């Protein structure tokens, strides 16, 4: 008797999209000072913090091009004044509904084109965001604009933060295991720049210093899905999703939070986060890798979410990695900032382009404090 074919989940393509306009370190520092500082001492501390983030440029849908000077500017956030809290949550969410579809649609279209799949072949759509919501939402925008089938089945991964692409891949893997004919389109869309918080609050200034806007698209197919015949070839696909895992770090509930306030979504990022990662990551990863037939030394590429330079350093120290093993993550952070769930898509895209040896580990951290991991081969 022939052994049954094991279900597979193949990533056929990854796309990464950023806004047309980006701001450099000088612009973002001045904008933060205008919204957070009421004296020179505070302004100097903010400038020092921004220099240490590792972020040199970042994209935002809020940027505008000055016709006369060709410089960028923004008018969404007025300067700090007595009682100023910035746009209301309603105003920020309305801006999300206006600007998010364009980036999301581009990411989805690019991923489909790279995969060789037709829009008509998509069976499932997973949308991912933690920075804005409306209904009918991004999922319906994608179905209508990309001409996906009206029968496309939808899943929303919401409010899970920076590691949410791993959650989406886990969901896609389950969908194609249940039906090997499936073709799953994943689209992450994050407009983090909509949620800058006013006032001199250290934790919120830290989070504001890192985040940016972006989108990612991923196409995952089952063993009998579109283009599945070619997925055994290393050159025909990005990777196979072999396993995923999660670990909630004990006593960390308040160290990273993401809550809806009256003036945008409010993030708390404690200074303890890097220490908690450094102290807890190695034990979990060692056991999880062993369960999946791997070791830290056997991994060819570490696609770590660049939540900040201190988080990357904590991962490097905890796992005993070399500096160059996180070079791609640092590069993405430097050039684009932290785009929340869309960032790991940018890292994976660069892994594919650089032909980084597999297996790969995707690793991200989010509110909880939660570790999310995926093994790609």
N, C-alpha and C positions, 0 to 999 in steps of 0.2 A: 504494500500500500504506500502511495506517495504521501510524504509528510505534508500537512497543510502549510500553505504559505504564511509566514509571519506577517502581521500587519505592519506597514511602514508608513512613516510620515516624512515626506521629503520637502525641504524648502527649495523651491525652484528659483526664487528671485527675491532680492531685497532692494528697496529703493529708499533714498534719503532726500528730503526736500527741506529747504530753509527759505525764509522770506527773501524777497528781492533786495531789500535794504538791510544793512547791518551797521552797528555802531562800534567805534573803537573804545579803548579803555578810557581815554580822556572824556569822551562824550558821556559814557555811562557813569563815570565818577561824578561829573558835574551835575548830571540829572539826579543822582542819589543825594548829593549835597543839597540841591535845591528843594528836595522833598522831605529831607530828614533832619537838616541841621539848622540851628538858629544862632550858632556862634562859631568862631574860627577854630576853636579847639575841637569841637565835634567834626567840623569839616576836615580837619587834618587827620583825625582818626579814621574817618570814612575813606579818605584817599589811601591811607596806608593799608586798610583792609582790602580795598579793591585791587591794589597792586599785588597782594599776596594770593589772590584767588586762582591764578593761573589762567584766567579768561582774558584774552586780548581783544577779541571781537565776538559779537553775538547779533543774531537777527531778531527783528521785532516787526510785527505788523503795524505797530504804532508809529513807526518812523516815516517821515515825509521828506521829499527831496526839494530843497530850495532852488527855484529856477534861476535866480540871479547868481548864486554862488556855487551851486551844485553840491552844497553841504547838506547834511541830514539834520532834521529837527523833529520835535514832537510837540503836539498841542493837547494831547489827551490828559496829561497831568499838569495842573496849575502849580506854581511855586507854593512852598509852605507858607501858611499864614495862620493867625489865631483861629483855632477850631477847624482847620482844614484837614479832611480825611480822604480827600480825593473823590473820584467818581463812586457812585453807589454800586452795590452788587448788581442791581438791575442794569445799570449803564454798562458795566463791564461785561455782563453776560450777553447783552444785546450786541456789543462789539464782537464777542466771540462768534455769535450766530452770523454776523456779517463777514468776518474774515476767515474763520476756520474752514469753511467748505473749499475755498480755492486751494489751500495747501493740501488738504486731505484728498481732494480729487486728483491733484497732480501726483501725489504719492501713490495712490491706487492705480492710476493710469500707467505710471512708470513701472510699477511692479508687474502689472499684467503684461505690458509690452516685453519686458525682460524675460518673463517666464515662458513666453510663447503660447500662453493660454488665451483663448478668446473670452471676452466678457460673457458671452452666452454660456460658457462652460462653468462659470462660478456657481457653486451650490450653496455656499455659506459665506457670510460676511461677519467679521468680528471687528467692532470699532472700539478704540481705546482712548480714553481721555480722563483727566482729572481737573481740567481748567475751564470747563464750560458745558452747559447742558441746555437743550431745548428739544421740543418734540412737535411735529415730526423733526428728526434730527439729522446728524451727519450720516447715519445709515441710509436714510431715505434720499438724501442728497446724492450719495454715492450710487445708489441703485438707479436713480433717474438719470444722472448725468453720464455715468459710465455705461448705461444701457445694460445693466445686469438683469437677469431674469426676474420677473415679478414674483417668482416662487423662491427667490433667494432667502434662506433662513438666517436670521440675525441673532447675534449675541453682543451685548455691551459689557465691556470690562471697564468699570467706572470707579474713579476715586482711589485707585490703588497706587498711584504715584510712579516713582522712577523705575521700579522693577516690572511694571505691568505688561511689557512685551513678553516677558517670560510666562506670565499668567495666560496671555493670549496664545502663545505657542503650545502651552499645556492643553488649552481648550481645543485648539486645532488638531492636536495629536489625538485627542479623544474622539473628535468628530470623524476623522479619516479612519480611525480604528473601527468605529461603528459601521462606517460605510466606505470601503476602499475606493469607490468611484468618486468620492468627494473632491472638490476643488475649493479651498478656503482662501479668501482674501482677507488679510488683516490690515487695518489702517489705524495708526496711532496719530493723533493730532493734539498738540499741546501749545497753547498760547500763554505761557507763564508770565509774560510781561504785562498781562492785564491785571495782575494781582499785586503790584507793588504797594507796600504799606507805608503810610506817612508817619513821621515822628521818629525820635531818636530812641529806638528799641533795638538793642544789640542783636538779639536772636533773629529778628525780622530783617535787619539790615544785612546780616550774614546770608540769609536765604535769598534776599533780593540781589545780592552781589553775584550770585552764581547762575540764576535761571535765565532762560531765553526761549524763543519760539522755534518750532520745527514740526515735521511730520515724517512718518516712515510707513512704507508699504511692504508687505510680505505675502508671498503666495506659497501655500502648503497644499500638497496633493497626497492622496492615498496611493496604494500600490496599483490600483486599477484606474486611477484618475488621469486627466489630460497630461500628455507628455510623460507619463509614468514609465513608458518603455525604455526611455533613455536615462532614467535616474540611477542606474547602476554605474554609469560613467562619471568619473570624478569631475569632468569638465562640463557636465550637463546640468549640474545643480549646485546649490550653495552648500547644503549639508543635510544630513538626516537627523531628525530629533529622536535621540535614543532614550532619554530619560529626563525627568524634571524633579525638583525637590524643593521643600520649604522648611524653614526653621524659625520659630519665634524665639527671639533672645529673651531670657527671663528678666523680669524687673526692668523693662525698658519702655513701658507703655507711654510715658510722657516725654520721652527723649526726642521723638520726631512726630509731629502732629500736623494735620491739615484740616482746618475747620472753615465753615462758611460764616463770614461775618457780614456786618451791614455795609462794609466798604471793601468788598472783594473777599477772596479766600485767604485765610491767615495761616501761614506756616510757622511752626516752631521747630528750630533745629538746634538741639542742645550741643554744647561743647563736649559732652560725654559720648557722643555717637562714635567718633573714631576709636576711642578706648574700648567701647563695648564690642565693636567689630573686631578689633585686634585680639581681645580676650576670648571671644567665642567662636570665631570663624574656623580656626584650624581644626578643632576637635570635630565639628560638624562635617566639614569638607572631607577630612580624612576618612571618616566612617562612610559618608555617602559615596565617595569615589570608590572605595573598596567594594561596596555593595554593587557597583556598576562596572566592576572589572578594571578600574583605573587607579592611578596614583597621581599625586601632584606632579611628579616627575614625568609621567607619561602624557601629560596634556601639552599639545603643540601650540595652542593659542588661548590666551586669557582675555576674553571680551568682558571687561569689568566696567560697570556703569560708572562714569566719572562724576560722582556726586560732589566732588571737590578734591583739592590736592591732599587734604588731610585724610580723607576717606581712602583715596588711592594708596597713600602711604601706609595706612593701617592694614589694607589688604596685602600689600607687598611685604610688610614686616611679619604679619601673622602667618602667611603661607610660605615665607622664605623665598619669594620670587626675586629675580634679577630686575634691575631698573628697566632694561629694554623690553621686558615682557609686558609692561603696561604702557609702552610708548604710544600705541594707537589710542588708547583711552585718554592719555594726556594731550595728545594732538587734537582730538575731538573737543575736549574741554577748552583748550586754548583757542581754537578757531570758531567754536559755536556755542560755548557755554553748556550748561545743563538744560537740556530740552525735555526733561522728565522722561516719560515713556518712549519718546521718539529717539532718545540718545543712543540706546543700544542698537537700534536699527542703523544709525550712522557708523557705529563701531563695526558691526557685522559687514556692512557694505565695504568698508576699508579692508577687513580681513579677506573678503572675497577678491577684491581688486589686487591685493598684495600676495594672493595665493599662500596665505599663512597655513602651515602644515596642521592638519587635523589629527586628533580630536580637539574641539574647542569647548571651553566652558564659558557660558554666559552667566554673569553674576551681578545681582543688583540688590539694593537695600531700600526699604520703604517704611512708612509708618507701621509701628507695631512694637518694637523694632523688628522687622522681618527680613530674613535672608531668603532670596529666591534664586534658584540655580537651574541651568539646563545643560545637558551634555549633547553636543552636536558632533557627528562623525561624518 
